[in-house]
Amino acid sequence: MRLLKIGMVQQRCTADIEKNIRKLEAGIRAAAAEGAQLVVLQELHNSVYFCQTEEAALCGLAEPIPGPSTERFGALARELGVVLVLSLFERRAPGLYHNTAVVLEKDGSIAGTYRKMHIPDDPGYYEKFYFTPGDLGFKPIKTSLGMLGVLVCWDQWYPEAARLMALAGAEILIYPTAIGGVGTDPAEEQEVQRNAWQLVQRGHSVANGLPVITVNRTGHEEDPSGNTVGLDFWGHSFATGPQGEILAEFGYDEEGVKVVELDLDRTEYVREGWPFLRDRRIDAYDGLLQRYLDDSKNL
C-alpha cells in the first residue's frame, strides 16, 4: 500500500494578513506534527475574500510567483519536510492577474502551478473583475508524493475538469475553496446548496476512482461596501476515498486541522471493479465541445 497522510487547515480570515499567515503557519505545523506529508490550504488564504466588491485598489494584494508567499511558505515546507498546496492572488504582469494554486515541494521549491480556469461572476463573488481565466490547462503537478490534480473552487462544479485531470494521471483531486452563502438566504436553502456542493465533488471522486481533498474557508466576512450583509462561508472541508466515501469532515464554523490517511493504491482496485475509464465512448463525445446542442445538426 502507498499510504499518504494529508492535512487540511480550515480557518477564518481577517483583514490582518500577517495574523492570517501566522495562523496558517501554526496550522501547517500542527498538521505536520500529526504526521501529515501533504498540507492543503483554503482559497486565497492570506486575506479576506476581497471579491465581494469590485475595487481596482485591491489588485495591490496580488503578488508575483515566485514571490513573498512562496518564499515564506517554502521555508516552512523545507523546515518541516512537507508538500504544501497554496492558493494565491498572482500578479503576472501589470493589470494581468490570476487566481493561482501553487504546489511547494518538501525542499521549498515550486513543483508547479495551476491557474483557475472557471471564473465566477455572481453577487458577492465578482472574480471576473480580478482574475484572468487560467491558461495552463488541466495538468497534474508531479511531486515526490505523487501526481496532484489541483483545481480551484468554481472548477469543482465541472466534471470535465476533474475528468481531464484524471486522464492526465492525477492520483488525487485537490480543491482549495472559498464558498458560502449570502446571509439573507434562508438556512434551509443554504443547506441544500452546501449539500449539492459536496455531492458534486463526491461524484467526481466516484466517476474517476480518485480521492478528493477540499479545503474551504469558514466564518462570516463583511461586505466592505455595505451593500449586502456579507458572506457566511460554509466550512465543511472534507476528504473522500476513491468511491466518494467521506473520510474526514470539518463542521460549519470549525477552525483547526484534520489529518486523513489515504491509500493511493486503492484507486486501481476500485477502477478494476468500476471500469468507467475502460468503457468511455470517446468516439461519441464530440458534442461536449459545443456550447449547447441547439438542434440535431450539432450532434
C-alpha positions in Angstrom: 0.0 0.0 0.0 1.1 3.5 -0.8 -0.2 5.4 2.3 -0.3 9.2 2.3 -1.2 11.4 5.2 -2.9 14.7 4.2 -3.5 17.7 6.4 -6.4 20.1 5.9 -6.3 23.6 7.5 -9.7 25.3 7.8 -9.8 28.8 9.3 -11.4 32.2 9.4 -9.5 35.1 7.9 -9.4 38.8 8.8 -8.1 42.0 7.2 -4.8 41.4 9.1 -2.8 39.5 6.6 0.2 38.9 8.9 -2.1 37.4 11.5 -3.8 35.2 8.9 -0.4 33.9 7.7 0.8 33.2 11.3 -2.3 31.3 11.9 -1.8 29.3 8.7 1.7 28.5 9.7 0.6 27.2 13.1 -2.0 25.0 11.3 0.7 23.6 9.0 3.0 22.9 11.9 0.1 21.2 13.8 -0.7 19.0 10.7 3.0 18.1 10.3 3.2 17.2 14.0 0.3 14.7 13.3 2.3 13.1 10.5 0.9 15.0 7.5 3.2 14.7 4.5 1.0 17.0 2.3 -0.9 20.0 3.7 -3.7 21.8 1.8 -4.8 25.4 2.5 -8.1 27.2 1.5 -8.6 29.5 -1.4 -6.9 33.0 -1.3 -5.9 32.2 2.3 -3.7 35.2 3.0 -6.5 37.7 3.2 -10.2 38.2 3.5 -12.2 37.2 0.4 -11.8 40.5 -1.4 -14.0 39.7 -4.4 -17.2 40.8 -2.6 -16.7 44.2 -4.3 -15.1 45.5 -7.5 -12.3 47.8 -6.4 -9.2 48.3 -8.5 -7.1 49.3 -5.5 -7.5 45.7 -4.2 -5.3 44.5 -7.0 -2.5 45.7 -4.8 -3.0 42.4 -2.8 -1.6 40.5 -5.8 2.0 39.2 -5.8 4.4 37.6 -8.2 5.1 33.9 -8.3 7.8 33.2 -7.1 7.3 35.9 -4.5 6.9 36.7 -0.8 4.4 34.0 -0.1 6.2 31.2 -2.0 9.4 32.2 -0.2 7.8 32.3 3.3 5.8 29.1 2.9 8.6 27.5 1.0 10.9 28.0 4.0 8.3 26.3 6.2 7.9 23.4 3.8 11.6 22.9 3.8 11.8 23.1 7.6 9.0 20.6 8.1 9.7 18.4 5.1 6.1 18.6 3.8 4.5 19.4 0.5 2.2 22.4 0.6 -0.7 23.5 -1.6 -1.1 27.3 -1.6 -3.8 29.5 -3.1 -2.5 33.0 -4.2 -3.6 36.1 -6.0 -1.0 36.1 -8.7 0.4 39.3 -10.3 1.6 38.0 -13.7 2.1 41.5 -15.2 0.7 45.0 -14.6 -3.1 44.7 -15.0 -2.9 40.9 -15.5 -3.8 38.7 -12.5 -4.8 35.1 -11.9 -6.3 33.0 -9.1 -3.4 30.6 -8.8 -2.7 27.4 -6.8 1.0 26.7 -6.1 2.4 23.4 -5.0 5.6 23.6 -3.0 7.9 20.6 -2.7 9.4 19.3 0.6 12.6 21.3 -0.2 10.6 24.5 -0.5 10.9 24.7 -4.3 7.9 25.3 -6.6 6.8 21.9 -8.0 4.1 23.5 -10.2 1.2 26.0 -10.5 -2.4 25.8 -11.7 -4.3 28.9 -12.7 -8.1 28.7 -12.0 -9.9 28.1 -15.3 -13.5 28.7 -14.4 -14.1 32.2 -13.1 -17.4 33.1 -11.5 -19.3 36.4 -11.5 -22.1 36.3 -9.1 -23.3 38.6 -6.3 -20.6 38.7 -3.7 -18.2 36.7 -6.0 -17.0 39.2 -8.5 -14.0 37.3 -9.6 -14.1 38.2 -13.3 -13.2 41.7 -12.3 -9.9 40.5 -10.8 -8.9 37.2 -12.4 -8.0 36.3 -16.0 -9.0 32.7 -16.8 -6.2 30.2 -16.5 -4.1 29.2 -19.4 -2.1 26.2 -18.1 -4.7 23.6 -18.8 -5.7 20.7 -16.6 -2.3 19.2 -15.9 -1.5 17.3 -12.7 1.6 18.6 -10.8 4.3 16.0 -10.2 5.6 15.9 -6.7 7.7 13.5 -4.5 4.4 12.3 -3.1 2.6 11.6 -6.4 0.6 13.4 -9.1 -1.6 16.1 -7.7 -4.7 17.2 -9.7 -5.0 20.7 -8.3 -8.1 22.7 -9.2 -9.6 25.8 -7.5 -13.1 26.3 -6.1 -15.5 27.1 -9.0 -13.7 24.4 -11.0 -15.2 21.9 -8.6 -18.6 22.1 -10.3 -17.3 20.9 -13.7 -16.9 17.2 -14.3 -14.8 17.9 -17.4 -12.0 19.5 -15.3 -11.9 16.5 -12.9 -12.0 14.0 -15.8 -9.2 15.7 -17.7 -7.0 15.7 -14.5 -7.8 12.0 -14.1 -7.0 11.2 -17.7 -3.7 13.0 -17.3 -2.7 10.8 -14.4 -3.8 12.7 -11.3 -3.8 10.5 -8.2 -5.7 12.9 -6.0 -8.1 15.8 -6.8 -7.5 18.8 -4.6 -9.7 21.9 -4.4 -8.7 25.0 -2.4 -12.1 26.7 -1.9 -14.0 29.8 -0.8 -17.7 29.1 -0.9 -20.6 30.1 1.3 -24.0 31.7 1.4 -25.4 35.1 1.4 -26.8 35.8 4.9 -30.2 36.7 3.5 -30.7 33.3 2.1 -32.8 31.0 4.3 -30.8 28.4 6.3 -32.7 25.6 4.5 -31.7 26.9 1.1 -28.0 27.3 2.2 -28.1 23.7 3.4 -29.4 22.5 0.1 -26.7 24.4 -1.7 -24.0 23.1 0.6 -25.1 19.5 0.2 -25.0 20.0 -3.6 -21.5 21.4 -3.4 -20.2 18.4 -1.5 -22.3 15.9 -3.6 -20.9 17.1 -7.0 -17.3 16.6 -5.7 -18.1 13.2 -4.3 -19.4 12.4 -7.8 -16.0 13.4 -9.3 -14.4 11.0 -6.8 -16.7 8.1 -7.8 -16.6 8.8 -11.6 -12.8 8.9 -11.6 -11.9 6.5 -8.8 -9.9 9.1 -7.1 -9.7 10.6 -3.6 -10.8 14.3 -3.3 -9.5 16.8 -0.8 -11.5 20.0 -0.5 -10.5 22.8 1.9 -12.9 25.7 2.4 -13.0 28.9 4.3 -15.2 29.3 7.4 -16.6 32.3 9.2 -18.5 35.5 8.4 -16.9 38.2 6.3 -18.5 41.6 6.0 -19.2 43.3 2.6 -16.9 46.3 2.8 -19.3 48.3 0.5 -22.2 47.7 2.9 -24.5 46.8 0.0 -25.1 43.3 1.3 -24.9 41.5 4.6 -21.7 39.8 3.6 -20.8 36.1 3.2 -21.1 33.2 5.6 -18.5 30.6 4.4 -19.7 27.1 4.8 -16.6 25.4 6.2 -17.2 21.6 5.9 -13.8 21.0 4.4 -13.7 17.2 3.6 -11.8 14.3 2.2 -13.1 11.3 0.3 -11.8 8.0 -0.7 -11.9 6.8 -4.4 -15.5 5.7 -4.0 -16.7 9.0 -2.7 -16.8 7.8 0.9 -16.3 10.6 3.4 -13.1 10.0 5.4 -12.9 13.3 7.3 -15.1 16.4 7.5 -15.0 19.7 9.4 -18.0 21.4 10.9 -19.6 24.6 9.7 -17.7 27.1 11.8 -14.9 24.8 13.0 -11.3 26.0 12.8 -8.3 23.8 13.0 -6.6 20.9 11.4 -7.6 17.4 10.4 -5.2 14.8 9.1 -6.5 11.9 6.9 -4.6 8.8 5.6 -5.2 7.7 2.0 -4.2 4.5 0.3 -3.3 5.7 -3.2 -3.1 2.1 -4.4 -6.8 1.7 -3.7 -7.6 3.6 -6.9 -6.5 0.6 -9.1 -8.7 -1.8 -7.1 -11.7 0.5 -7.4 -11.2 1.1 -11.1 -10.9 -2.7 -11.7 -14.3 -3.1 -10.2 -15.9 0.0 -11.7 -14.1 0.3 -15.1 -15.5 3.7 -16.1 -12.4 4.7 -18.0 -12.4 1.5 -20.0 -16.0 1.9 -21.1 -15.9 5.5 -22.1 -17.2 6.1 -25.6 -14.6 8.6 -26.8 -15.9 8.2 -30.3 -19.3 9.7 -29.4 -18.5 12.7 -27.2 -18.0 15.4 -29.9 -21.0 17.3 -28.6 -19.1 18.1 -25.4 -17.1 20.6 -27.4 -20.2 22.6 -28.2 -21.6 25.4 -26.0 -25.1 23.9 -26.3 -26.7 21.4 -28.7 -29.4 23.6 -30.2 -30.5 21.0 -32.8 -29.7 17.7 -34.3 -27.1 19.0 -36.7 -24.8 19.7 -33.8 -24.9 16.1 -32.6 
